[in-house]
Amino acid sequence: MRPHVDQRQAQVLALVRARGSVRVADLAQELGVSPVTLRRDIEAMAARGEIQRMHGVISRIEGIRPVAPSLSRDPGATASGRSPAGPGAGLVIGMVVPTTEYYYAEVVRGAREVVEARGARLTVGLTRYLPGEDRTQADRLLSTGADGLLLTPNWAAGSAAPGEGAWTAELDVPTVLVERAAPPGHPAAGLDRVMSDHAHGAAQAVQHLAGQGHRRIALASQETPTTARLRSGFEAAVNALGLKPPPPWPGAAGSGAAGSGVAGSGVAGSGSASDAGLSVADRFARTLDYLCDAVTSGGVTAALIHSDTDAIMLIPRLQARGIRVPQDLAVITYDDEVAGLADVPLSAVAPPKHEVGARAATLLLERLTTAAHETPRQHVELLPHLNIRTT
């Protein structure tokens, strides 16, 4: 009988503490579980601050005896169990995020490390991208004593649409937006915010591929809060480098940025008008068809694919249709969550997720503990890093 998830995670923690570090692939084989199952465990454990993960390896966090946030303890105690004496002692920081898995596991861990190092306590509310749940969770955290909020609203485009999310500017406590932005004129535009510069990350990938001699590059992404900024950076880099625009997305009307040649929504798979009503599986299939056609008849030799998981699923399907990766199609993925765990490790753009959480928490604590509330608001954008691997 396979162990319960709690027992399995306890085994993982014990092995990591005993050995210091261990390869994920070796650990999955030793425990007799699939790599996918183990990665889910690792994501959850990393979000709780119990382990540290890098590409294909997990390790113990030196000097810290982690305690799950849900366990009852002294409100002023840190994960190490010590009563703090930092400048944030006794403060409660509420954090509303879509999930503590995948991308946001590192964001939460970065925030937690800073909060607990200052003697404060982090409490988390999850939205799962459900409509209205961001406000519900924010209200819940405030009702239980949060002194300030780190907030990732459920804004589908990553930026607030007209009339969307005005409540975020009406909260009675200091609030920092995390990986979200509000446009000029929006009530929340004056809030502090810390986010990854996804446009720069996309442009970085295009620059690297162009430097490798690729003159026609495609961008494939499902519609996510990151997509609009990826599109912006991708199109700007294609234009600036004088590259040939990629083929338009089938059935899309109009075009993207001037001269970009990226049709409709500007991104393969991102939900053009012709995709309205299609399921995620159908849109994924159309993205596969688009990339196949782009390579075989459109002259595309490289692609930036968001996200890692989509790329890992697309590549064997491309190969089944006779398109070799990277010989026929060089691939860079975006997010760098599991790109290094692919059978052929994938080059990837890594947003500074941990640092985003840490900087957001630092900014919020400064607002709460110093005269920083009198200083100008800050809009902080951190640059992603391109990790070059086999592809």
N, C-alpha and C positions, 0 to 999 in steps of 0.2 A: 504493500500500500504506500502511495506517495505521501510524504509529510504535508501537513497543513501549511498554508502560506506563512503563518507566524513561525512555525517550527523551522521551515526552510530558511527563512530570513535570519533566524537565530543561528542556524548552522553556518550561513554565509558570514555573519558577523564574527562568530567564534573563529572560523578559519582565517579571516582577514586579520583579526587581532593577533592570532598566533603566528602568522607568517609575515605580517607587515604588508605584503601586496601579493596579488595573484591574478593570473590571466583569466579573463572571463571565459574564454573557450575551454581552458583546462578545468575551471570550476564547474561549468555546465556538465562536462563529461564525468567529473568526479561525483557530482550530486545526482546524476542520472536525469537531468531535466533538459528541456530544449533551450537553446540560446535565447529565444524570444521570451520564454517564461522567466529566465534568469534576468534578462534585461529589465523586465517590468519590476522585479524585486529590487534590482540595483537602483532604478530610478526612484522608487519609493524610499529606499534607505538613504540615498543621497539627499533627497528632499528633507528628510528628518535630521540630517547632519551626522549620520552614523558612520558613513564611509565617504571616501573621496574617490572620484572616478576620473580616469583619463582614457586615452584611446586604447580600448581593448584591455585595460588593466584597472582593477580597483585596489584601493589601499586604505589602511586605517588612518584616522585623523589623530595625529600625535597629541598627547596631553589632554585629550577630551574624552570624557566618559559620557556618550550621548544619552539623552533621555527624550523619548517621543513627546512632542508638544501636547498630546492629549492626556499625558499622565498628570495626576494631581501633584502639585508641589507649591512651595513658597512662591508667590507671584513675582518676587524679586530675584529668584534663583536663576542661574544660567544653566546651560546644558551640562556643565561640569559639576553641577550640584553645589557650587560655592555661592554664598551671598555676595553680590557685587557691591562695589563702592564707586562705580563709574559715574560720570556726569548725567547719565540717563537713568540712574537707579530709581526703581519704582514705576517708571513709565511703561505703558502698554502700547505697542505699535500694532495696529491692525493692517493686514495685507489682503487685498482682494485680487485673486488671480483666476484665470480660467481653469487651471489644473496644477497639480504639483508633479506632473509627469512630463516626459519629453522636454521641450524647450524650457518650461518654467521651473523645473526642478533646480536648475543651476541659479536662476534668478532668485528663487526663494532661499536657497542656501547662502548666496551672497548677502542677502538682507539679514538673514538670521545671524550670521557670524558677526556682523557689525552691531546689530541690536544687542546681542548678548554680551559682546565685548564692552559695551557701554553700560552694562548693568540693567538694561531694559528687557522686556519680554515681548516676543512676537506671537501674535495669534493670526490664524489664516482662515479666510473664507473662500470657498470655491464656487465658481459660477457655471462651469461646464458649457459656457457660451450660451446658456439659456436666456431668452429675452427677459429683461427686467431683473434677472437674478443678481446683477452687479449692485444695483441699489439695495436690493433686499439684504445682501450680505454686508454691505457697508453699514446699513442701519443696524443690523444685528451686532456687528462688532462695536459700534458706537454705544449701543444699549448695554453692552457688557463691560464698558469702561475704557475703550481705546482712546488714547490721548491724541493720536494722529493716524493718518491713513496713507498707505502705499496702494495705489489704485490702478488696476488695469481694466478699464470699462469694456463692455462687449460692443465695441464699435467695429462693425464688420470690415470697414475699409482701413482700420488702424487710426483713422482720424475722424473726429466727430462730424457727422452730416448736419446740415441746417436743422435746428430744432431738436437735435439729439444730445442727450447728456448734459443739459444745462444744470441739472441738480448737482453735478460734481463741483460746481463753483459756489454752491449755496451751503456747503457743509460748515459746521461750526468749529471744526478743528483743522489744523494745518494738514494739507493734502498734497502729495506728490504723485503725478501721473507716471506710470511705469510702462514703457514700450507703447505709449499712446501719445497722440498730439491732438490739439484743437486748433483749427485754423484762425487766422486773425479775424477779429470781430466776434468770435464765439465767446460766450461767457467764461468758458474754461481756458481760454487762451492765456489768461494771466496766471494760471497755476504753475508752480514748479513742475518740471518734468525731466526725466532721464530716459534715454532710449538709444537703441542701436541705430547707426546711420546705414540703413539697409540700401539706400541708393548708392552710397559709396561702395558697399560690399559687392553689389551687382556690377558696378563699373570696374572694380578691381578684377573680378573674374573675366570680364570682357577684355581688359587690358592684357591680362596674362595670356589668354587664348590668342589674341591678335599678335602678341609677341612670339608665339609659337608658329606663326604663319597662317593662321585661320582668318579668312576674309569674309566668311558668311557664317554667322553664329545665331542660333535660335535660343529663345527663352521659353521654358515650359513651366507653368505653375497653375495649380488649382487656385481658386479665389480664396485668399486668406487675408487677415489684417496686414500682412507683410507685402502682399503682391503689388499694391500701388507704388510703393517706394522702390521695389525691385524693378518694376517697369520703368520708372522715371530714370533710375541710374543706368539701366541697360540701354535705353534709347539715347540718353545723353552721351554715353560712351561710344555707341555705334556711330553717332553723328560726328563726335569729336575726332574719332580715329579714321573717319572716312571709309568705314566698312560698308559692304553691300548689305542693305536691309534684308532681314529674313523673309521668307514667303509669308503672305498674309494668312491668317487663320481662316479656314474654309467657312464661307457663308457669312463672314462678318462684314458689316457695312461701315464705310468710312475708314479712317486711319487713325493711328495714334498720334504721337508728337510729330510736328512738321518735319518731313524728310526722314522719318524713322522707318517708314515702310511697314510698321507693325500694325496690323489691321485691328479694327474693332476695339476691344478692350486692351489690345496691345500685347497680349500674352497668350501663347498656345495653351488651351485648357482652362483659361481663367474665367470663362463664362460669358461669351459673346451672346448677342441676341439670339443667334441660331441655336444656342445651347440651353435656352430657357426651358425649364421643365425636365431636363435630362437628369438622371440619377448620377451620383458620384461615379459609379462603375461605367456608365455610358460616357461621361466626360473623360474618364481615364482612357477608355478605348479610343475616343476621338484624338486624344493627345498622342497616343501610340501611332495612330494612322498618320497624324500630322508629321510627326518626327520621321516616320518611315518615308513618306513622300518628300519631305524636305531634304533628306539625305540622297535618295535615289534619283530624284528629278529636280530638286531645287538648289543643289550646290552647297547645302549646309554641311559643314565638316566638324562642328562643335556645338555644344549646347550647355546652357546653365539651367539646371533642373531644381526646382523647389517642390518638395523637400527631399531630404536623404531617403526617406522611406519610399517616396514615389520613384526616385531614381533606382533604388535597389529592385523595385518591382518592374520597372520599365526595361532595364538593361537585358535581362534574359529573354524578354519578349521581343526586343529589337534583334537580339542575336538569333532567335528562332526564325526571324524573317530575313536573315542573311546579312544583317548590319553588324559589323564587328566593332566592339568597344575595347580599346580606343582607336583602333586602326582606321575605321571608317567614320567614327563619331567620337571625338574627345568629349568627356563629360566632366563638368564641375557641378557639385551639388551645393545647395544652400541650407544651412543650419548647423551642419557638422555635429549632429547628435549620434548617429550610428554609421556615418559614411566610412569610418575606419574599420568597421566590422564587416563590411561587404566581402564576398569571397575574393574579389579583386578590390583592394582598398581604394576608395574614391577620393580624389581631391575635392576639397570643400571649403566654402567660406564660412567662418565661425564667428557669428555675432558675439560680442563680449558679454554673454548672459550673466555670468557671476558678477562681473564688475558693474553691470547695470543695477543689479539688486543691491550691491554694496554701496554704490554712489547714491542711489535713491534713499536708502536708509540713513546714510550719513547726512544728507541734506535735510531730511525730515527731523532727525534728532537735533541738528543745529537750530532748526526753526523752534524746536520745543525747549531747548536748554540754554540758548544764548540770545543776544540781541539781534540774531539773524532775521527775526521777523520784521525788522525795520529796514533790511537791506533789499536791493532789487531782486525780483524773482529770477530764477535761472532756468534756461532751456539748454540742457546738456545732451549732446549727441556723441556717442563713443564709436570709434571706427572698428569694424570687423577685421578679422585677420584671415588671410588665405593660406590654408594648409595644403601643400602640394604632396600628392601621393602617386600611386601608379598611373591613374588616368589623367 
